Amino acid sequence: MQFKSHMERALQEARAAAARGEVPVGAVLVAPDGQVLASAGNRTRADCDMTAHAEILAMRAAAKALGSERLVGCDLYVTLEPCPMCAAAISQARIARVYYGAADPKSGGVAQGPRVFDHPQCHHKPEVYDGIAARDSEALLQDFFRGKRG
């Protein structure tokens, strides 16, 4: 099967999140056969739920669609480096590959901060590919926060 990036759909979810006043992060979960299982944007404010990050919401929906708590062989596309909470959930779900856009020096948990996948207690380490549509992801975040400060 030929590789197909789903980052544009993740960016669409991030734009929709920004339009709702949420931090613009979007995620897409793809089955091993290439079928999109779920996509989501942040909903922490709308749902009054601190765990309603795009990655978590997409993983929950995909797990329901598959009828399993494991997402073995699945790929996750996300516009921002996953935080430590999301990285731990990604590991628990046994996701095969994570593709992300913008690095998150302040709150990241993959290449920054605690580097969850490199921790000795991490049971599963997915393949990680960073910088996918990074400029678009960064621009969304910068515009969003500039609007909040300005």
ChimeraX attribute file (.defattr): number of C-alpha atoms within 10 A of each C-alpha:
attribute: neighborCount
match mode: 1-to-1
recipient: residues
	/A:1	6
	/A:2	5
	/A:3	6
	/A:4	7
	/A:5	14
	/A:6	21
	/A:7	24
	/A:8	19
	/A:9	19
	/A:10	29
	/A:11	26
	/A:12	19
	/A:13	24
	/A:14	28
	/A:15	22
	/A:16	19
	/A:17	22
	/A:18	21
	/A:19	12
	/A:20	15
	/A:21	15
	/A:22	19
	/A:23	23
	/A:24	30
	/A:25	31
	/A:26	32
	/A:27	32
	/A:28	29
	/A:29	29
	/A:30	23
	/A:31	19
	/A:32	14
	/A:33	9
	/A:34	16
	/A:35	10
	/A:36	17
	/A:37	19
	/A:38	21
	/A:39	25
	/A:40	27
	/A:41	31
	/A:42	29
	/A:43	23
	/A:44	16
	/A:45	13
	/A:46	12
	/A:47	10
	/A:48	9
	/A:49	10
	/A:50	10
	/A:51	15
	/A:52	20
	/A:53	23
	/A:54	30
	/A:55	31
	/A:56	21
	/A:57	22
	/A:58	26
	/A:59	28
	/A:60	17
	/A:61	16
	/A:62	24
	/A:63	18
	/A:64	13
	/A:65	11
	/A:66	12
	/A:67	10
	/A:68	12
	/A:69	14
	/A:70	17
	/A:71	25
	/A:72	14
	/A:73	15
	/A:74	24
	/A:75	25
	/A:76	28
	/A:77	29
	/A:78	35
	/A:79	36
	/A:80	30
	/A:81	26
	/A:82	31
	/A:83	23
	/A:84	19
	/A:85	15
	/A:86	22
	/A:87	25
	/A:88	21
	/A:89	16
	/A:90	26
	/A:91	19
	/A:92	16
	/A:93	20
	/A:94	20
	/A:95	24
	/A:96	20
	/A:97	19
	/A:98	22
	/A:99	24
	/A:100	25
	/A:101	25
	/A:102	24
	/A:103	21
	/A:104	17
	/A:105	11
	/A:106	9
	/A:107	15
	/A:108	22
	/A:109	23
	/A:110	23
	/A:111	18
	/A:112	17
	/A:113	14
	/A:114	15
	/A:115	15
	/A:116	24
	/A:117	22
	/A:118	14
	/A:119	10
	/A:120	7
	/A:121	8
	/A:122	13
	/A:123	12
	/A:124	16
	/A:125	20
	/A:126	18
	/A:127	12
	/A:128	15
	/A:129	12
	/A:130	19
	/A:131	15
	/A:132	20
	/A:133	18
	/A:134	17
	/A:135	12
	/A:136	16
	/A:137	27
	/A:138	18
	/A:139	12
	/A:140	21
	/A:141	21
	/A:142	13
	/A:143	12
	/A:144	18
	/A:145	13
	/A:146	10
	/A:147	9
	/A:148	9
	/A:149	6
	/A:150	5
